[in-house]
Amino acid sequence: MINPTGKLNFSNAIPKKLKWGVAGCGNFAETAFLPALQLAQRSKLVSVYSHNIQRARQIASKFGAPNSFDNFDKFLESDIDAVYISSANADHYQQILKAASAGKNILCERPMTLSLAEAETITKLCEENKIKIIIDFLHRFHPLVQKAKELIDKQMLGKIVSISASYNIDFTPNENFRFNKKLSGGGVLRDLGSQMIDMLAYFGGEIVEVKGFMDNVVYNLEVEDFATAIVRFKKGGYGSFNISYNTKKAYNRIEILGYNGSIAIENFLGKRLNPTKLIIDLQGEAKKVFRKRTNKLLFLIRSAQKTFIKNELPLASCKDALMNIRIIDEIEKQCLNGPGQSNSVIK
């Protein structure tokens, strides 16, 4: 519309563009998150932080960020709205504390912290400062995973009997921080396990009991290369997961069994951009199969944009991270003196 003065009059304000800072310049940030961020129309990269200033400058140059830092406080003082924390697990706690205190909304890799006490401190701080924090439980954001969740919530499967999740890869030991217990807090359980525990909780609800095992089946490391557990859900039914760093060929999938039907989700784990398959088999209906190739990270970033710009509730919150860390802590406690020694209720 043109008003009498001859000036253009826009009835709707131009949507805000979210200005991001990225802390941590590892392989995942470089090859997965930042390329996805470039595809998000309402986001832009402004600042990059790394302990190594040369690495920070390299990533900033590659992705068109005007600022690079090796000082985290200076990084937070730059013109950013939100921080993506992709550093080693041991750095998450202090970086989240500083980012929240500086008023920045946060997207953090999992696990959120190395301990439950740290996670509880962060949750309280973010609530007090009205900071939105999202944990990168990436698989929640896949459209076919959300479709499966919708069917469960609508009681299409009836009473849930069991949910099983399997995520096995071959991750040959190298200099990656995940093989350094001081930096990672643990091995495959804190890495792939946190994702599978989240999938069980996302589909099955609150977990109240767990029995787990950890071991070094193939690789002789200071962190475990294998873990498995069975859990009990508060509202009934059971879940289980199986994860490892030591298998070259594996079928990675989730199966959800209910009284009136079942769901299987295949190929949404592991290699990025593989076509995912959702199989739905309900009593009295023909089996249905859906396939979709998508970028889960882009869906995650778009969800973060809505959460931060519109002040909406996050799909994966501190509450989800707290439950996740409780389960991990309990499994690790059971395995202090070797594979699972006791069965304890999550409090």
Secondary structure in CASP SS format (residue, H / E / C, confidence):
PFRMAT SS
TARGET T0000
AUTHOR 0000-0000-0000
METHOD secondary structure of the structure
MODEL  1
M C 1.00
I E 1.00
N C 1.00
P C 1.00
T C 1.00
G C 1.00
K C 1.00
L E 1.00
N C 1.00
F C 1.00
S C 1.00
N C 1.00
A C 1.00
I C 1.00
P C 1.00
K C 1.00
K C 1.00
L E 1.00
K E 1.00
W E 1.00
G E 1.00
V E 1.00
A E 1.00
G C 1.00
C C 1.00
G C 1.00
N H 1.00
F H 1.00
A H 1.00
E H 1.00
T H 1.00
A H 1.00
F H 1.00
L H 1.00
P H 1.00
A H 1.00
L H 1.00
Q H 1.00
L H 1.00
A C 1.00
Q C 1.00
R C 1.00
S E 1.00
K E 1.00
L E 1.00
V E 1.00
S E 1.00
V E 1.00
Y E 1.00
S C 1.00
H C 1.00
N C 1.00
I H 1.00
Q H 1.00
R H 1.00
A H 1.00
R H 1.00
Q H 1.00
I H 1.00
A H 1.00
S H 1.00
K H 1.00
F H 1.00
G C 1.00
A C 1.00
P C 1.00
N E 1.00
S E 1.00
F E 1.00
D C 1.00
N C 1.00
F H 1.00
D H 1.00
K H 1.00
F H 1.00
L H 1.00
E H 1.00
S C 1.00
D C 1.00
I C 1.00
D C 1.00
A E 1.00
V E 1.00
Y E 1.00
I E 1.00
S C 1.00
S C 1.00
A C 1.00
N H 1.00
A H 1.00
D H 1.00
H H 1.00
Y H 1.00
Q H 1.00
Q H 1.00
I H 1.00
L H 1.00
K H 1.00
A H 1.00
A H 1.00
S H 1.00
A C 1.00
G C 1.00
K C 1.00
N E 1.00
I E 1.00
L E 1.00
C E 1.00
E C 1.00
R C 1.00
P C 1.00
M C 1.00
T C 1.00
L C 1.00
S C 1.00
L H 1.00
A H 1.00
E H 1.00
A H 1.00
E H 1.00
T H 1.00
I H 1.00
T H 1.00
K H 1.00
L H 1.00
C H 1.00
E H 1.00
E H 1.00
N C 1.00
K C 1.00
I C 1.00
K C 1.00
I E 1.00
I E 1.00
I E 1.00
D C 1.00
F C 1.00
L H 1.00
H H 1.00
R H 1.00
F H 1.00
H C 1.00
P H 1.00
L H 1.00
V H 1.00
Q H 1.00
K H 1.00
A H 1.00
K H 1.00
E H 1.00
L H 1.00
I H 1.00
D H 1.00
K C 1.00
Q C 1.00
M C 1.00
L C 1.00
G C 1.00
K C 1.00
I E 1.00
V E 1.00
S E 1.00
I E 1.00
S E 1.00
A E 1.00
S E 1.00
Y E 1.00
N E 1.00
I C 1.00
D E 1.00
F C 1.00
T C 1.00
P C 1.00
N C 1.00
E C 1.00
N C 1.00
F H 1.00
R H 1.00
F H 1.00
N C 1.00
K H 1.00
K H 1.00
L H 1.00
S H 1.00
G C 1.00
G C 1.00
G C 1.00
V H 1.00
L H 1.00
R H 1.00
D H 1.00
L H 1.00
G H 1.00
S H 1.00
Q H 1.00
M H 1.00
I H 1.00
D H 1.00
M H 1.00
L H 1.00
A H 1.00
Y H 1.00
F H 1.00
G H 1.00
G C 1.00
E C 1.00
I E 1.00
V E 1.00
E E 1.00
V E 1.00
K E 1.00
G E 1.00
F E 1.00
M E 1.00
D E 1.00
N C 1.00
V C 1.00
V C 1.00
Y C 1.00
N C 1.00
L C 1.00
E C 1.00
V C 1.00
E C 1.00
D C 1.00
F E 1.00
A E 1.00
T E 1.00
A E 1.00
I E 1.00
V E 1.00
R E 1.00
F E 1.00
K C 1.00
K C 1.00
G C 1.00
G C 1.00
Y E 1.00
G E 1.00
S E 1.00
F E 1.00
N E 1.00
I E 1.00
S E 1.00
Y C 1.00
N E 1.00
T C 1.00
K C 1.00
K C 1.00
A C 1.00
Y C 1.00
N C 1.00
R E 1.00
I E 1.00
E E 1.00
I E 1.00
L E 1.00
G E 1.00
Y C 1.00
N C 1.00
G E 1.00
S E 1.00
I E 1.00
A E 1.00
I E 1.00
E E 1.00
N C 1.00
F C 1.00
L C 1.00
G C 1.00
K C 1.00
R C 1.00
L C 1.00
N C 1.00
P C 1.00
T E 1.00
K E 1.00
L E 1.00
I E 1.00
I E 1.00
D E 1.00
L E 1.00
Q C 1.00
G C 1.00
E C 1.00
A C 1.00
K C 1.00
K E 1.00
V E 1.00
F E 1.00
R E 1.00
K E 1.00
R C 1.00
T C 1.00
N C 1.00
K H 1.00
L H 1.00
L H 1.00
F H 1.00
L H 1.00
I H 1.00
R H 1.00
S H 1.00
A H 1.00
Q H 1.00
K H 1.00
T H 1.00
F H 1.00
I H 1.00
K H 1.00
N C 1.00
E C 1.00
L C 1.00
P C 1.00
L C 1.00
A C 1.00
S C 1.00
C H 1.00
K H 1.00
D H 1.00
A H 1.00
L H 1.00
M H 1.00
N H 1.00
I H 1.00
R H 1.00
I H 1.00
I H 1.00
D H 1.00
E H 1.00
I H 1.00
E H 1.00
K H 1.00
Q H 1.00
C C 1.00
L C 1.00
N C 1.00
G C 1.00
P C 1.00
G C 1.00
Q C 1.00
S C 1.00
N C 1.00
S E 1.00
V E 1.00
I C 1.00
K C 1.00
END
